Amino acid sequence: MFYEPDIAIIGGGPAGLMAAITGAGADASVLLLERDDHLGGQLVKQTHKFFGSEKQHASVRGVEIADLLSQQLTDLDERATVWTGATAIGLYEDGVLTVEHKGLYKKIKPKRLIAATGASEKYLSFPNNDLPGIYGAGAVQTMMNVHGVRPGKRVLMIGAGNIGLIVSYQLLQAGVEVAAVVEGLPTIGGYMVHASKIRRAGIPILTSHTIVRADGTESVESAVIARVDPFWNVIPGSEKTIACDVICIAVGLSPLAELLWQAGCEMRYVKELGGHVPVRNRYLETSVPGIYVAGDLTGIEEASSAMVEGQLAGLEAAATLGYQSEDYESKRQDLVEQLRQLRAGPEGDKIREGIALTLHGFSPKEVDHAV
Ligand SMILES: Cc1cc2nc3c(=O)[nH]c(=O)nc-3n(C[C@H](O)[C@H](O)[C@H](O)COP(=O)(O)OP(=O)(O)OC[C@H]3O[C@@H](n4cnc5c(N)ncnc54)[C@H](O)[C@@H]3O)c2cc1C
């Protein structure tokens, strides 16, 4: 027997939550699947206040945005069903979605599907990178901010993008020493406001540096770092040993798109977006009709754009089933405009270039307008 909602949404992060709220708000029956035992995705571990505009909850802490969106969904509970502890494990070409839910194997045949599975952390290869004490930055954030566990006493952070900088600051707030932030590029990738906080706390940010190896017997005891030339070759004689019991890797995220490969969606490698992403139109429908995407799965960005994409995917999926309000067209244009504004300016260059490479079926003029 199949469970047959109008719309199934995989992933209960900001993108999936907004897709569910919008779909159910338009009167469609919605099933939201989340593999964790709680909703919110990355938001639940973000204790800092967000940037962006008021429409995307700027100045509110990530964890509070997660509560706010979960409550909005609960208020729609006649039309929205939420399964937590539910991992989507298969998406087949006949449109069947299989799910492991609290020990049971279930089959779902939704009329529309929205994938909002987010991203996974990239890793680095270096000698001894399997020693206990080496973590992804997201894992360290989960340990500290969700489970209240300090990862160690002295951390070496690899990566000076926003995640490396924010997690370094949160480590300091948790009473953990940060020995240094090491960055391979000649410049800091994250926002200056985060970098300045770290520097004010006396932590060096070493650009044009990399990790050469980790050392330790049972677990990490130190790391060797070195300066690199513009081609990322280690400059001999520049090696330094840093005492630390944790090495935290913050070198980027990759879209989590396995289910879309399985469903036969056309995929493209777009380095500006973090890896393989689904080809899709400006309203977020993939090359497989009826399958939509939203959030970091479409390219690594921010919670603000993930929330707007979730709304757009939810609105579109519902509208194609006939759940279309009178102001549908103006809502749709407003969401496209919000995305355009979030991606405007030099900060959005990379994202705009990446998105132009993933769109299909549009003239260059329309692509310009869409991104
Ligand atoms: C340290 C850090 C700081 C950040 N700071 C900011 C900031 O200040 N402002 C900002 O706008 N953004 C920020 N971001 C980025 C933001 O958190 C992400 O862009 C956003 O969470 C992406 O939303 P999403 O819904 O696409 O994915 P996620 O939040 O990753 O949610 C995806 C969800 O899908 C679930 N899932 C995955 N696979 C399955 C499956 N097979 N079955 C069921 N469920 C599944 C996951 O468990 C997860 O809950 C930050 C990120 C990090 C890591």
The ligand as a MOL file (V3000), in Angstrom:
LIG
                    3D

  0  0  0     0  0            999 V3000
M  V30 BEGIN CTAB
M  V30 COUNTS 53 58 0 0 0
M  V30 BEGIN ATOM
M  V30 1 C 28.4880 27.1230 10.6640 0
M  V30 2 C 27.4320 27.6020 9.7180 0
M  V30 3 C 27.0060 28.9260 9.8020 0
M  V30 4 C 26.0380 29.4060 8.9150 0
M  V30 5 N 25.6080 30.7020 9.0430 0
M  V30 6 C 24.6450 31.1870 8.2270 0
M  V30 7 C 24.1440 32.5320 8.3530 0
M  V30 8 O 24.6020 33.3130 9.1860 0
M  V30 9 N 23.1640 32.9340 7.5290 0
M  V30 10 C 22.6280 32.0980 6.5880 0
M  V30 11 O 21.7030 32.5100 5.8660 0
M  V30 12 N 23.0880 30.8220 6.4280 0
M  V30 13 C 24.0800 30.3500 7.2220 0
M  V30 14 N 24.5480 29.0620 7.0670 0
M  V30 15 C 24.0840 28.2450 5.9350 0
M  V30 16 C 22.7500 27.5870 6.1810 0
M  V30 17 O 22.7120 26.9440 7.4230 0
M  V30 18 C 22.4510 26.5790 5.0570 0
M  V30 19 O 22.6160 27.2330 3.8150 0
M  V30 20 C 20.9960 26.0930 5.1660 0
M  V30 21 O 20.8070 25.3910 6.3730 0
M  V30 22 C 20.6330 25.1850 3.9840 0
M  V30 23 O 19.3160 24.7690 4.1650 0
M  V30 24 P 18.7620 23.4030 3.5690 0
M  V30 25 O 17.3620 23.2810 4.0450 0
M  V30 26 O 19.0280 23.3800 2.1200 0
M  V30 27 O 19.7070 22.2700 4.1840 0
M  V30 28 P 19.9330 21.7760 5.6940 0
M  V30 29 O 19.7710 22.8700 6.6890 0
M  V30 30 O 21.2450 21.0650 5.6620 0
M  V30 31 O 18.7570 20.7260 5.8910 0
M  V30 32 C 18.6830 19.5220 5.1660 0
M  V30 33 C 17.9170 18.5210 5.9910 0
M  V30 34 O 17.6760 17.3660 5.2090 0
M  V30 35 C 17.8050 16.2080 6.0280 0
M  V30 36 N 18.0740 15.0620 5.1510 0
M  V30 37 C 19.1530 14.8670 4.3420 0
M  V30 38 N 19.0410 13.7050 3.6580 0
M  V30 39 C 17.8560 13.1500 4.0330 0
M  V30 40 C 17.1660 11.9470 3.6780 0
M  V30 41 N 17.6610 11.0750 2.7630 0
M  V30 42 N 15.9620 11.6790 4.2660 0
M  V30 43 C 15.4430 12.5300 5.1920 0
M  V30 44 N 16.0600 13.6970 5.5720 0
M  V30 45 C 17.2440 14.0070 4.9870 0
M  V30 46 C 18.9590 16.5700 6.9590 0
M  V30 47 O 18.9580 15.7890 8.1390 0
M  V30 48 C 18.6750 18.0510 7.2310 0
M  V30 49 O 17.8650 18.2380 8.3810 0
M  V30 50 C 25.4990 28.5480 7.9280 0
M  V30 51 C 25.9140 27.2010 7.8440 0
M  V30 52 C 26.8490 26.7180 8.7310 0
M  V30 53 C 27.2560 25.2590 8.6480 0
M  V30 END ATOM
M  V30 BEGIN BOND
M  V30 1 1 1 2
M  V30 2 1 2 3
M  V30 3 2 2 52
M  V30 4 2 3 4
M  V30 5 1 4 5
M  V30 6 1 4 50
M  V30 7 2 5 6
M  V30 8 1 6 7
M  V30 9 1 6 13
M  V30 10 2 7 8
M  V30 11 1 7 9
M  V30 12 1 9 10
M  V30 13 2 10 11
M  V30 14 1 10 12
M  V30 15 2 12 13
M  V30 16 1 13 14
M  V30 17 1 14 15
M  V30 18 1 14 50
M  V30 19 1 15 16
M  V30 20 1 16 17
M  V30 21 1 16 18
M  V30 22 1 18 19
M  V30 23 1 18 20
M  V30 24 1 20 21
M  V30 25 1 20 22
M  V30 26 1 22 23
M  V30 27 1 23 24
M  V30 28 2 24 25
M  V30 29 1 24 26
M  V30 30 1 24 27
M  V30 31 1 27 28
M  V30 32 2 28 29
M  V30 33 1 28 30
M  V30 34 1 28 31
M  V30 35 1 31 32
M  V30 36 1 32 33
M  V30 37 1 33 34
M  V30 38 1 33 48
M  V30 39 1 34 35
M  V30 40 1 35 36
M  V30 41 1 35 46
M  V30 42 1 36 37
M  V30 43 1 36 45
M  V30 44 2 37 38
M  V30 45 1 38 39
M  V30 46 1 39 40
M  V30 47 2 39 45
M  V30 48 1 40 41
M  V30 49 2 40 42
M  V30 50 1 42 43
M  V30 51 2 43 44
M  V30 52 1 44 45
M  V30 53 1 46 47
M  V30 54 1 46 48
M  V30 55 1 48 49
M  V30 56 2 50 51
M  V30 57 1 51 52
M  V30 58 1 52 53
M  V30 END BOND
M  V30 END CTAB
M  END
